[in-house]
Amino acid sequence: MAATTSGAIKAYLESLSFGVPVFRDGSRPGQACPFIVVTEALSVGMDTANGDFGDPDAELTIVEKVAVDLIETARNKATAGTARAVERYGLAEAIAHALHGHALPTHPAKVTAVRVTDLDRFPIADNRVRTSITVQIHRVLLTNEVTA
C-alpha cells in the first residue's frame, strides 16, 4: 500500500513494462534519461458533485491535480555533424493511456476516478524534452489529511 498519491502512481507505472525509472518530486542528481517525475497536490479542491457538506459524517471527495513529467534525451550524436533522435515517440501517450481510468488500488484513499486532462510537450532545452501529463485524481479526503 502506498502512503501518498505520488507513491501510488510510482508503484503503478513501475509495474508496467515501460522500463523508465519513476521518482516522486524530483530525480536523483545526474539521473540519466529517460525518467519520470510525479508531483502530487499541484492543486486540491472539493469535488462538488459528491458529498453532503451539511452532514459531518459524509464521505468527502476531493479532486487532486498531479503532474507526471516524462524527461527524455532529444538527440544523440550519430556522426560528425549529424544527430539522430532518441526520444521515444509515443511513450508519453502510452503512459497517459495507462493512467487514464486506472483505479490506483495502492492509494491509501478510495479513488473514484483518474482522468488525464492534458499532455504538454515542452521544447528542447539542454538536449532534453519534457512532456507533462496532467492527471486529476478524484478520491476520498482522508481524516489524517485534515487533522494534526
GUGU-76648 format. One record per atom (N, C-alpha, C): atom name; x, y, z; residue in three letters. Coordinates in Angstrom, 2 decimals. Last residue first. Example, Ala and Ser with C-alpha at 12.3 -4.5 7.8 and 13.67 -1.06 7.14 Angstrom:
2
+----+---------+---------+---------+-----+
:  a :       x :       y :       z :   r :
+----+---------+---------+---------+-----+
:  N :   12.85 :   -2.25 :    7.08 : SER :
: CA :   13.67 :   -1.06 :    7.14 : SER :
:  C :   12.90 :    0.03 :    7.87 : SER :
:  N :   13.19 :   -5.69 :    7.80 : ALA :
: CA :   12.30 :   -4.50 :    7.80 : ALA :
:  C :   13.20 :   -3.30 :    7.80 : ALA :
+----+---------+---------+---------+-----+
***
This chain:
148
+----+---------+---------+---------+-----+
:  a :       x :       y :       z :   r :
+----+---------+---------+---------+-----+
:  N :   -4.32 :   17.28 :   12.74 : ALA :
: CA :   -2.90 :   17.22 :   13.10 : ALA :
:  C :   -2.66 :   16.21 :   14.21 : ALA :
:  N :   -6.41 :   16.65 :    9.96 : THR :
: CA :   -6.22 :   16.76 :   11.41 : THR :
:  C :   -4.74 :   16.61 :   11.71 : THR :
:  N :   -6.54 :   16.27 :    7.27 : VAL :
: CA :   -7.13 :   17.50 :    7.79 : VAL :
:  C :   -6.99 :   17.64 :    9.29 : VAL :
:  N :   -5.46 :   13.87 :    6.67 : GLU :
: CA :   -5.04 :   14.99 :    5.84 : GLU :
:  C :   -5.56 :   16.32 :    6.37 : GLU :
:  N :   -6.65 :   11.98 :    8.24 : ASN :
: CA :   -5.32 :   12.43 :    8.65 : ASN :
:  C :   -4.79 :   13.56 :    7.78 : ASN :
:  N :   -9.02 :   11.50 :    6.80 : THR :
: CA :   -9.07 :   12.23 :    8.06 : THR :
:  C :   -7.71 :   12.77 :    8.45 : THR :
:  N :   -8.90 :   11.99 :    3.25 : LEU :
: CA :   -8.57 :   11.20 :    4.44 : LEU :
:  C :   -8.57 :   12.08 :    5.69 : LEU :
:  N :  -11.24 :   12.28 :    0.79 : LEU :
: CA :  -10.37 :   13.05 :    1.66 : LEU :
:  C :  -10.15 :   12.26 :    2.93 : LEU :
:  N :  -11.29 :   10.10 :   -2.00 : VAL :
: CA :  -11.82 :   10.44 :   -0.68 : VAL :
:  C :  -10.78 :   11.26 :    0.07 : VAL :
:  N :  -10.77 :   11.42 :   -5.32 : ARG :
: CA :  -10.57 :   10.47 :   -4.23 : ARG :
:  C :  -11.18 :   11.00 :   -2.94 : ARG :
:  N :   -9.75 :   11.81 :   -8.49 : HIS :
: CA :  -10.94 :   12.01 :   -7.67 : HIS :
:  C :  -10.88 :   10.96 :   -6.57 : HIS :
:  N :   -7.09 :   13.24 :   -9.94 : ILE :
: CA :   -7.42 :   12.08 :   -9.11 : ILE :
:  C :   -8.63 :   12.47 :   -8.27 : ILE :
:  N :   -6.06 :   14.24 :  -13.06 : GLN :
: CA :   -6.97 :   14.55 :  -11.96 : GLN :
:  C :   -7.33 :   13.26 :  -11.25 : GLN :
:  N :   -2.97 :   14.98 :  -14.55 : VAL :
: CA :   -3.91 :   13.94 :  -14.13 : VAL :
:  C :   -4.76 :   14.48 :  -12.99 : VAL :
:  N :   -0.98 :   15.94 :  -17.22 : THR :
: CA :   -1.79 :   16.42 :  -16.10 : THR :
:  C :   -2.88 :   15.39 :  -15.82 : THR :
:  N :    2.21 :   15.37 :  -18.21 : ILE :
: CA :    0.88 :   14.76 :  -18.27 : ILE :
:  C :    0.12 :   15.22 :  -17.03 : ILE :
:  N :    4.69 :   16.86 :  -20.04 : SER :
: CA :    3.98 :   16.90 :  -18.76 : SER :
:  C :    2.55 :   16.40 :  -18.96 : SER :
:  N :    7.70 :   16.11 :  -21.39 : THR :
: CA :    6.27 :   16.03 :  -21.65 : THR :
:  C :    5.57 :   15.92 :  -20.30 : THR :
:  N :   10.68 :   17.55 :  -22.32 : ARG :
: CA :    9.81 :   17.22 :  -21.18 : ARG :
:  C :    8.37 :   17.22 :  -21.65 : ARG :
:  N :   13.82 :   16.78 :  -23.66 : VAL :
: CA :   12.42 :   17.05 :  -23.95 : VAL :
:  C :   11.62 :   16.67 :  -22.71 : VAL :
:  N :   17.15 :   18.04 :  -23.85 : ARG :
: CA :   16.12 :   17.26 :  -23.16 : ARG :
:  C :   14.74 :   17.72 :  -23.59 : ARG :
:  N :   19.22 :   19.66 :  -24.66 : ASN :
: CA :   19.05 :   18.37 :  -25.33 : ASN :
:  C :   18.07 :   17.45 :  -24.60 : ASN :
:  N :   18.71 :   22.05 :  -23.34 : ASP :
: CA :   19.83 :   21.21 :  -22.90 : ASP :
:  C :   19.72 :   19.79 :  -23.44 : ASP :
:  N :   15.44 :   21.74 :  -24.40 : ALA :
: CA :   16.38 :   22.60 :  -23.67 : ALA :
:  C :   17.47 :   21.69 :  -23.13 : ALA :
:  N :   12.77 :   21.58 :  -26.61 : ILE :
: CA :   14.06 :   21.03 :  -26.24 : ILE :
:  C :   14.90 :   22.11 :  -25.55 : ILE :
:  N :    9.52 :   22.49 :  -25.32 : PRO :
: CA :   10.61 :   22.50 :  -26.29 : PRO :
:  C :   11.91 :   21.95 :  -25.70 : PRO :
:  N :    7.13 :   20.25 :  -23.92 : PHE :
: CA :    7.91 :   21.47 :  -23.81 : PHE :
:  C :    9.11 :   21.38 :  -24.74 : PHE :
:  N :    3.91 :   19.17 :  -24.33 : ARG :
: CA :    5.31 :   18.88 :  -24.69 : ARG :
:  C :    6.07 :   20.19 :  -24.72 : ARG :
:  N :    1.33 :   18.14 :  -22.35 : ASP :
: CA :    2.03 :   19.32 :  -22.85 : ASP :
:  C :    3.47 :   18.94 :  -23.12 : ASP :
:  N :   -1.72 :   16.74 :  -22.09 : LEU :
: CA :   -0.33 :   16.38 :  -22.36 : LEU :
:  C :    0.30 :   17.61 :  -22.98 : LEU :
:  N :   -4.50 :   16.63 :  -19.81 : ASP :
: CA :   -3.62 :   17.32 :  -20.75 : ASP :
:  C :   -2.30 :   16.59 :  -20.92 : ASP :
:  N :   -6.04 :   14.88 :  -18.26 : THR :
: CA :   -6.69 :   16.05 :  -18.87 : THR :
:  C :   -5.83 :   16.75 :  -19.91 : THR :
:  N :   -6.87 :   11.74 :  -17.20 : VAL :
: CA :   -5.80 :   12.52 :  -17.83 : VAL :
:  C :   -6.47 :   13.66 :  -18.57 : VAL :
:  N :   -8.40 :   10.77 :  -14.26 : ARG :
: CA :   -8.61 :   11.35 :  -15.59 : ARG :
:  C :   -7.36 :   12.10 :  -16.04 : ARG :
:  N :   -9.75 :    8.49 :  -12.20 : VAL :
: CA :   -8.45 :    9.02 :  -12.61 : VAL :
:  C :   -8.62 :    9.49 :  -14.05 : VAL :
:  N :  -12.03 :    8.09 :   -9.49 : ALA :
: CA :  -11.78 :    8.35 :  -10.90 : ALA :
:  C :  -10.36 :    8.87 :  -11.08 : ALA :
:  N :  -12.05 :    7.26 :   -6.86 : THR :
: CA :  -13.26 :    7.05 :   -7.64 : THR :
:  C :  -13.06 :    7.32 :   -9.13 : THR :
:  N :  -10.13 :    5.72 :   -4.44 : VAL :
: CA :  -10.07 :    6.52 :   -5.66 : VAL :
:  C :  -11.31 :    6.21 :   -6.48 : VAL :
:  N :   -9.78 :    5.80 :   -1.02 : LYS :
: CA :  -10.59 :    5.23 :   -2.10 : LYS :
:  C :  -10.57 :    6.20 :   -3.28 : LYS :
:  N :   -6.32 :    6.15 :   -0.03 : ALA :
: CA :   -7.73 :    6.56 :   -0.02 : ALA :
:  C :   -8.47 :    5.85 :   -1.15 : ALA :
:  N :   -3.80 :    5.13 :   -0.55 : PRO :
: CA :   -4.35 :    4.95 :    0.79 : PRO :
:  C :   -5.82 :    5.37 :    0.91 : PRO :
:  N :   -3.43 :    3.24 :   -3.58 : HIS :
: CA :   -3.61 :    4.55 :   -2.94 : HIS :
:  C :   -4.21 :    4.34 :   -1.56 : HIS :
:  N :   -3.39 :    0.89 :   -4.93 : THR :
: CA :   -2.47 :    1.01 :   -3.80 : THR :
:  C :   -2.56 :    2.37 :   -3.11 : THR :
:  N :   -5.20 :    1.10 :   -7.07 : PRO :
: CA :   -5.60 :    0.34 :   -5.89 : PRO :
:  C :   -4.64 :    0.44 :   -4.71 : PRO :
:  N :   -5.88 :    2.96 :   -9.34 : LEU :
: CA :   -4.82 :    3.17 :   -8.34 : LEU :
:  C :   -5.13 :    2.42 :   -7.04 : LEU :
:  N :   -7.63 :    2.56 :  -11.48 : ALA :
: CA :   -8.19 :    2.76 :  -10.14 : ALA :
:  C :   -7.16 :    3.06 :   -9.05 : ALA :
:  N :   -7.42 :    4.26 :  -14.62 : HIS :
: CA :   -6.88 :    3.25 :  -13.70 : HIS :
:  C :   -7.33 :    3.58 :  -12.27 : HIS :
:  N :   -8.23 :    6.34 :  -16.27 : GLY :
: CA :   -9.21 :    5.33 :  -15.90 : GLY :
:  C :   -8.72 :    4.26 :  -14.94 : GLY :
:  N :   -5.07 :    6.87 :  -17.47 : HIS :
: CA :   -6.47 :    7.29 :  -17.61 : HIS :
:  C :   -7.42 :    6.13 :  -17.29 : HIS :
:  N :   -2.59 :    5.52 :  -17.41 : LEU :
: CA :   -3.11 :    6.18 :  -16.21 : LEU :
:  C :   -4.60 :    6.46 :  -16.29 : LEU :
:  N :   -2.25 :    4.56 :  -20.01 : ALA :
: CA :   -2.21 :    3.61 :  -18.89 : ALA :
:  C :   -2.80 :    4.23 :  -17.63 : ALA :
:  N :   -2.29 :    6.95 :  -21.47 : HIS :
: CA :   -3.33 :    5.94 :  -21.70 : HIS :
:  C :   -3.40 :    4.95 :  -20.54 : HIS :
:  N :    0.07 :    8.12 :  -20.52 : ALA :
: CA :   -1.22 :    8.77 :  -20.29 : ALA :
:  C :   -2.36 :    7.77 :  -20.45 : ALA :
:  N :    1.92 :    6.28 :  -21.55 : ILE :
: CA :    1.82 :    6.49 :  -20.10 : ILE :
:  C :    0.47 :    7.11 :  -19.76 : ILE :
:  N :    1.47 :    6.65 :  -24.28 : ALA :
: CA :    1.25 :    5.33 :  -23.69 : ALA :
:  C :    1.11 :    5.43 :  -22.17 : ALA :
:  N :    2.26 :    9.31 :  -24.56 : GLU :
: CA :    0.86 :    8.95 :  -24.83 : GLU :
:  C :    0.53 :    7.59 :  -24.23 : GLU :
:  N :    4.98 :    9.04 :  -24.01 : ALA :
: CA :    4.13 :    9.88 :  -23.15 : ALA :
:  C :    2.66 :    9.53 :  -23.33 : ALA :
:  N :    5.75 :    7.39 :  -26.19 : LEU :
: CA :    5.87 :    6.92 :  -24.80 : LEU :
:  C :    4.98 :    7.73 :  -23.87 : LEU :
:  N :    5.68 :    8.55 :  -28.69 : GLY :
: CA :    4.52 :    7.77 :  -28.28 : GLY :
:  C :    4.59 :    7.27 :  -26.84 : GLY :
:  N :    9.14 :    8.35 :  -29.24 : TYR :
: CA :    7.86 :    8.93 :  -29.65 : TYR :
:  C :    6.72 :    8.00 :  -29.27 : TYR :
:  N :   11.66 :    8.60 :  -27.36 : ARG :
: CA :   10.73 :    7.50 :  -27.64 : ARG :
:  C :    9.35 :    8.08 :  -27.94 : ARG :
:  N :   14.48 :   10.23 :  -28.68 : GLU :
: CA :   13.23 :   10.37 :  -27.93 : GLU :
:  C :   12.30 :    9.22 :  -28.33 : GLU :
:  N :   16.54 :   10.25 :  -30.33 : VAL :
: CA :   16.47 :    9.09 :  -29.45 : VAL :
:  C :   15.23 :    9.15 :  -28.55 : VAL :
:  N :   17.52 :   11.29 :  -33.55 : ALA :
: CA :   16.53 :   11.40 :  -32.46 : ALA :
:  C :   16.55 :   10.11 :  -31.65 : ALA :
:  N :   20.92 :   11.94 :  -34.27 : ARG :
: CA :   19.70 :   11.16 :  -34.51 : ARG :
:  C :   18.80 :   11.29 :  -33.29 : ARG :
:  N :   23.06 :   14.24 :  -36.00 : ALA :
: CA :   22.49 :   13.70 :  -34.76 : ALA :
:  C :   21.25 :   12.89 :  -35.12 : ALA :
:  N :   26.15 :   15.26 :  -37.49 : THR :
: CA :   24.77 :   14.78 :  -37.55 : THR :
:  C :   24.34 :   14.24 :  -36.19 : THR :
:  N :   28.81 :   16.04 :  -37.20 : GLY :
: CA :   27.87 :   16.98 :  -37.79 : GLY :
:  C :   26.44 :   16.48 :  -37.90 : GLY :
:  N :   29.96 :   12.81 :  -37.24 : ALA :
: CA :   30.40 :   14.21 :  -37.21 : ALA :
:  C :   29.39 :   15.09 :  -37.93 : ALA :
:  N :   27.10 :   10.89 :  -36.21 : THR :
: CA :   28.41 :   11.02 :  -36.86 : THR :
:  C :   28.79 :   12.49 :  -36.77 : THR :
:  N :   25.30 :   11.12 :  -33.96 : ALA :
: CA :   25.41 :    9.91 :  -34.79 : ALA :
:  C :   26.77 :    9.86 :  -35.47 : ALA :
:  N :   24.51 :   12.19 :  -30.79 : LYS :
: CA :   25.40 :   12.41 :  -31.92 : LYS :
:  C :   25.55 :   11.09 :  -32.67 : LYS :
:  N :   21.05 :   12.13 :  -29.98 : ASN :
: CA :   22.41 :   11.68 :  -29.73 : ASN :
:  C :   23.24 :   11.94 :  -30.98 : ASN :
:  N :   18.28 :   14.07 :  -28.72 : ARG :
: CA :   19.11 :   13.55 :  -29.81 : ARG :
:  C :   20.46 :   13.07 :  -29.28 : ARG :
:  N :   16.72 :   14.24 :  -26.27 : ALA :
: CA :   16.15 :   14.52 :  -27.59 : ALA :
:  C :   16.96 :   13.84 :  -28.71 : ALA :
:  N :   16.02 :   12.33 :  -23.45 : THR :
: CA :   17.06 :   12.91 :  -24.28 : THR :
:  C :   16.47 :   13.09 :  -25.67 : THR :
:  N :   13.15 :   13.12 :  -21.40 : GLU :
: CA :   13.88 :   12.27 :  -22.34 : GLU :
:  C :   15.01 :   13.05 :  -23.00 : GLU :
:  N :   10.85 :   12.92 :  -18.84 : ILE :
: CA :   12.04 :   13.64 :  -19.29 : ILE :
:  C :   12.84 :   12.68 :  -20.16 : ILE :
:  N :    7.56 :   13.28 :  -18.05 : LEU :
: CA :    8.49 :   12.37 :  -18.72 : LEU :
:  C :    9.63 :   13.21 :  -19.28 : LEU :
:  N :    5.70 :   13.97 :  -15.24 : ASP :
: CA :    6.61 :   14.53 :  -16.23 : ASP :
:  C :    7.56 :   13.46 :  -16.75 : ASP :
:  N :    2.67 :   14.31 :  -14.09 : VAL :
: CA :    3.56 :   13.19 :  -14.38 : VAL :
:  C :    4.43 :   13.65 :  -15.54 : VAL :
:  N :    1.03 :   16.13 :  -11.64 : ALA :
: CA :    1.81 :   16.21 :  -12.87 : ALA :
:  C :    2.71 :   14.98 :  -12.95 : ALA :
:  N :   -2.31 :   16.25 :  -10.38 : VAL :
: CA :   -0.97 :   15.67 :  -10.31 : VAL :
:  C :   -0.29 :   15.88 :  -11.67 : VAL :
:  N :   -4.91 :   17.45 :   -8.37 : LYS :
: CA :   -4.23 :   17.54 :   -9.66 : LYS :
:  C :   -2.77 :   17.11 :   -9.47 : LYS :
:  N :   -7.62 :   15.98 :   -6.82 : GLU :
: CA :   -6.22 :   16.33 :   -6.67 : GLU :
:  C :   -5.56 :   16.33 :   -8.04 : GLU :
:  N :  -10.67 :   16.52 :   -5.58 : VAL :
: CA :  -10.00 :   16.36 :   -6.87 : VAL :
:  C :   -8.58 :   16.89 :   -6.68 : VAL :
:  N :  -12.38 :   14.71 :   -2.96 : ILE :
: CA :  -11.61 :   15.83 :   -3.49 : ILE :
:  C :  -11.10 :   15.50 :   -4.88 : ILE :
:  N :  -15.25 :   13.89 :   -1.14 : THR :
: CA :  -14.37 :   13.55 :   -2.24 : THR :
:  C :  -13.68 :   14.82 :   -2.72 : THR :
:  N :  -16.28 :   12.85 :    2.04 : LEU :
: CA :  -16.00 :   13.96 :    1.14 : LEU :
:  C :  -14.98 :   13.53 :    0.10 : LEU :
:  N :  -18.88 :   11.21 :    3.55 : GLU :
: CA :  -17.59 :   10.99 :    2.90 : GLU :
:  C :  -17.38 :   12.12 :    1.89 : GLU :
:  N :  -20.46 :   12.67 :    6.41 : ALA :
: CA :  -20.46 :   12.33 :    4.99 : ALA :
:  C :  -19.03 :   12.14 :    4.48 : ALA :
:  N :  -20.65 :   13.56 :    8.95 : ASP :
: CA :  -20.19 :   12.19 :    8.77 : ASP :
:  C :  -20.12 :   11.77 :    7.32 : ASP :
:  N :  -21.77 :   16.10 :    8.86 : PRO :
: CA :  -20.37 :   15.97 :    9.30 : PRO :
:  C :  -19.80 :   14.56 :    9.13 : PRO :
:  N :  -23.63 :   17.31 :    6.28 : ASP :
: CA :  -23.53 :   16.13 :    7.14 : ASP :
:  C :  -22.08 :   15.95 :    7.56 : ASP :
:  N :  -23.46 :   19.33 :    4.47 : GLY :
: CA :  -24.16 :   19.61 :    5.72 : GLY :
:  C :  -24.07 :   18.47 :    6.72 : GLY :
:  N :  -22.32 :   18.35 :    2.21 : PHE :
: CA :  -21.49 :   19.21 :    3.03 : PHE :
:  C :  -22.17 :   19.60 :    4.34 : PHE :
:  N :  -22.31 :   15.39 :    0.90 : ASP :
: CA :  -23.30 :   16.22 :    1.57 : ASP :
:  C :  -22.53 :   17.09 :    2.55 : ASP :
:  N :  -20.88 :   14.41 :   -2.21 : GLY :
: CA :  -20.77 :   14.73 :   -0.78 : GLY :
:  C :  -21.88 :   15.64 :   -0.30 : GLY :
:  N :  -19.99 :   15.50 :   -5.40 : ASN :
: CA :  -20.09 :   14.36 :   -4.49 : ASN :
:  C :  -19.97 :   14.86 :   -3.06 : ASN :
:  N :  -19.52 :   17.63 :   -6.94 : ALA :
: CA :  -20.56 :   16.72 :   -7.44 : ALA :
:  C :  -20.79 :   15.57 :   -6.46 : ALA :
:  N :  -17.38 :   18.97 :   -5.95 : THR :
: CA :  -18.70 :   19.46 :   -5.58 : THR :
:  C :  -19.83 :   18.57 :   -6.08 : THR :
:  N :  -14.66 :   18.06 :   -4.63 : ASP :
: CA :  -15.44 :   17.55 :   -5.74 : ASP :
:  C :  -16.89 :   17.87 :   -5.42 : ASP :
:  N :  -12.45 :   20.63 :   -3.61 : MET :
: CA :  -13.58 :   19.76 :   -3.29 : MET :
:  C :  -14.27 :   19.32 :   -4.58 : MET :
:  N :   -9.00 :   20.45 :   -4.65 : GLY :
: CA :  -10.28 :   21.12 :   -4.45 : GLY :
:  C :  -11.37 :   20.12 :   -4.13 : GLY :
:  N :   -5.65 :   21.08 :   -5.03 : VAL :
: CA :   -6.62 :   20.18 :   -4.42 : VAL :
:  C :   -7.89 :   20.98 :   -4.19 : VAL :
:  N :   -2.80 :   21.10 :   -7.14 : SER :
: CA :   -3.97 :   21.78 :   -6.59 : SER :
:  C :   -4.90 :   20.71 :   -6.05 : SER :
:  N :   -0.68 :   19.46 :   -6.93 : LEU :
: CA :   -0.48 :   20.76 :   -7.58 : LEU :
:  C :   -1.63 :   21.67 :   -7.22 : LEU :
:  N :   -0.47 :   16.91 :   -5.63 : ALA :
: CA :   -1.11 :   18.06 :   -4.97 : ALA :
:  C :   -0.73 :   19.40 :   -5.59 : ALA :
:  N :    2.69 :   15.51 :   -6.80 : GLU :
: CA :    1.29 :   15.46 :   -6.36 : GLU :
:  C :    0.84 :   16.80 :   -5.81 : GLU :
:  N :    4.66 :   14.68 :   -9.40 : THR :
: CA :    4.47 :   15.75 :   -8.42 : THR :
:  C :    2.99 :   15.79 :   -8.06 : THR :
:  N :    6.89 :   12.39 :  -10.64 : VAL :
: CA :    5.50 :   12.57 :  -10.25 : VAL :
:  C :    5.44 :   13.64 :   -9.16 : VAL :
:  N :    9.00 :   11.96 :  -13.35 : VAL :
: CA :    8.87 :   12.60 :  -12.05 : VAL :
:  C :    7.38 :   12.84 :  -11.79 : VAL :
:  N :   10.83 :    9.54 :  -15.16 : ILE :
: CA :    9.53 :   10.14 :  -14.88 : ILE :
:  C :    9.58 :   10.76 :  -13.49 : ILE :
:  N :   13.43 :    9.38 :  -17.66 : PHE :
: CA :   12.89 :    9.14 :  -16.34 : PHE :
:  C :   11.58 :    9.90 :  -16.18 : PHE :
:  N :   15.82 :    8.16 :  -20.11 : PRO :
: CA :   14.59 :    8.81 :  -19.71 : PRO :
:  C :   14.25 :    8.50 :  -18.25 : PRO :
:  N :   18.58 :    9.99 :  -18.63 : CYS :
: CA :   17.26 :    9.94 :  -19.28 : CYS :
:  C :   17.05 :    8.58 :  -19.92 : CYS :
:  N :   20.23 :    9.66 :  -15.48 : ALA :
: CA :   20.22 :    9.51 :  -16.94 : ALA :
:  C :   18.78 :    9.45 :  -17.45 : ALA :
:  N :   20.74 :   11.92 :  -12.87 : GLN :
: CA :   19.93 :   10.80 :  -13.37 : GLN :
:  C :   19.93 :   10.80 :  -14.90 : GLN :
:  N :   22.10 :   13.92 :  -11.51 : GLY :
: CA :   22.79 :   13.21 :  -12.57 : GLY :
:  C :   22.03 :   12.03 :  -13.16 : GLY :
:  N :   20.33 :   13.47 :   -8.49 : PRO :
: CA :   21.28 :   14.29 :   -9.25 : PRO :
:  C :   22.01 :   13.42 :  -10.29 : PRO :
:  N :   17.13 :   11.87 :   -8.95 : ARG :
: CA :   18.46 :   11.92 :   -8.32 : ARG :
:  C :   19.36 :   12.84 :   -9.14 : ARG :
:  N :   14.16 :   13.90 :   -9.54 : SER :
: CA :   15.05 :   12.77 :   -9.77 : SER :
:  C :   16.33 :   12.92 :   -8.95 : SER :
:  N :   11.10 :   14.73 :   -7.83 : GLY :
: CA :   12.39 :   15.07 :   -8.42 : GLY :
:  C :   13.29 :   13.86 :   -8.54 : GLY :
:  N :    8.62 :   13.84 :   -6.79 : ASP :
: CA :    9.08 :   15.22 :   -6.54 : ASP :
:  C :   10.46 :   15.56 :   -7.07 : ASP :
:  N :    9.45 :   10.51 :   -7.12 : ARG :
: CA :    8.48 :   11.44 :   -6.54 : ARG :
:  C :    9.18 :   12.76 :   -6.30 : ARG :
:  N :   10.25 :    8.74 :  -10.14 : PHE :
: CA :   10.64 :    9.41 :   -8.90 : PHE :
:  C :    9.50 :   10.29 :   -8.42 : PHE :
:  N :   10.88 :    5.87 :  -12.06 : VAL :
: CA :    9.90 :    6.86 :  -11.63 : VAL :
:  C :   10.33 :    7.41 :  -10.27 : VAL :
:  N :   12.59 :    4.63 :  -14.98 : PRO :
: CA :   12.50 :    4.83 :  -13.53 : PRO :
:  C :   11.56 :    5.99 :  -13.20 : PRO :
:  N :   11.22 :    2.66 :  -17.51 : VAL :
: CA :   11.63 :    4.02 :  -17.17 : VAL :
:  C :   11.52 :    4.19 :  -15.65 : VAL :
:  N :   10.01 :    0.45 :  -18.72 : GLY :
: CA :   11.46 :    0.46 :  -18.50 : GLY :
:  C :   12.02 :    1.82 :  -18.17 : GLY :
:  N :    7.39 :   -0.16 :  -19.24 : PHE :
: CA :    7.96 :    0.98 :  -19.93 : PHE :
:  C :    9.48 :    1.05 :  -19.77 : PHE :
:  N :    5.62 :   -2.18 :  -18.28 : SER :
: CA :    6.86 :   -2.55 :  -19.00 : SER :
:  C :    7.47 :   -1.39 :  -19.78 : SER :
:  N :    4.54 :   -1.47 :  -14.89 : LEU :
: CA :    4.33 :   -1.61 :  -16.33 : LEU :
:  C :    5.66 :   -1.84 :  -17.02 : LEU :
:  N :    5.25 :   -0.89 :  -12.35 : SER :
: CA :    4.78 :   -2.26 :  -12.60 : SER :
:  C :    4.56 :   -2.52 :  -14.09 : SER :
:  N :    5.79 :    1.80 :  -12.37 : GLU :
: CA :    6.93 :    0.89 :  -12.32 : GLU :
:  C :    6.53 :   -0.56 :  -12.56 : GLU :
:  N :    3.18 :    2.80 :  -12.30 : LEU :
: CA :    3.98 :    2.97 :  -13.51 : LEU :
:  C :    5.18 :    2.04 :  -13.53 : LEU :
:  N :    2.42 :    2.02 :   -9.63 : TYR :
: CA :    1.70 :    1.54 :  -10.81 : TYR :
:  C :    2.56 :    1.64 :  -12.07 : TYR :
:  N :    4.26 :    3.38 :   -8.00 : ALA :
: CA :    4.15 :    1.92 :   -7.93 : ALA :
:  C :    3.47 :    1.36 :   -9.18 : ALA :
:  N :    3.66 :    6.07 :   -8.76 : LYS :
: CA :    5.00 :    5.50 :   -8.95 : LYS :
:  C :    4.94 :    3.98 :   -8.97 : LYS :
:  N :    1.03 :    6.27 :   -7.84 : ILE :
: CA :    1.31 :    6.40 :   -9.27 : ILE :
:  C :    2.67 :    5.80 :   -9.60 : ILE :
:  N :    1.47 :    5.95 :   -5.09 : ALA :
: CA :    0.58 :    5.03 :   -5.79 : ALA :
:  C :    0.82 :    5.07 :   -7.30 : ALA :
:  N :    3.16 :    8.13 :   -4.57 : GLY :
: CA :    3.63 :    6.77 :   -4.33 : GLY :
:  C :    2.79 :    5.74 :   -5.06 : GLY :
:  N :    1.47 :   10.26 :   -5.07 : SER :
: CA :    2.63 :   10.07 :   -5.95 : SER :
:  C :    3.22 :    8.67 :   -5.78 : SER :
:  N :   -0.36 :    9.84 :   -2.95 : THR :
: CA :   -0.80 :    9.78 :   -4.34 : THR :
:  C :    0.38 :    9.52 :   -5.27 : THR :
:  N :    1.08 :    7.74 :   -0.33 : THR :
: CA :    0.71 :    9.01 :   -0.95 : THR :
:  C :    0.19 :    8.79 :   -2.37 : THR :
:  N :    1.74 :    5.24 :    0.50 : ALA :
: CA :    1.36 :    6.20 :    1.54 : ALA :
:  C :    0.83 :    7.51 :    0.96 : ALA :
:  N :    0.65 :    2.12 :   -0.93 : ALA :
: CA :    1.41 :    3.38 :   -1.00 : ALA :
:  C :    0.90 :    4.32 :    0.08 : ALA :
:  N :    0.85 :   -1.18 :    0.00 : MET :
: CA :    0.00 :    0.00 :    0.00 : MET :
:  C :    0.89 :    1.24 :    0.00 : MET :
+----+---------+---------+---------+-----+
***
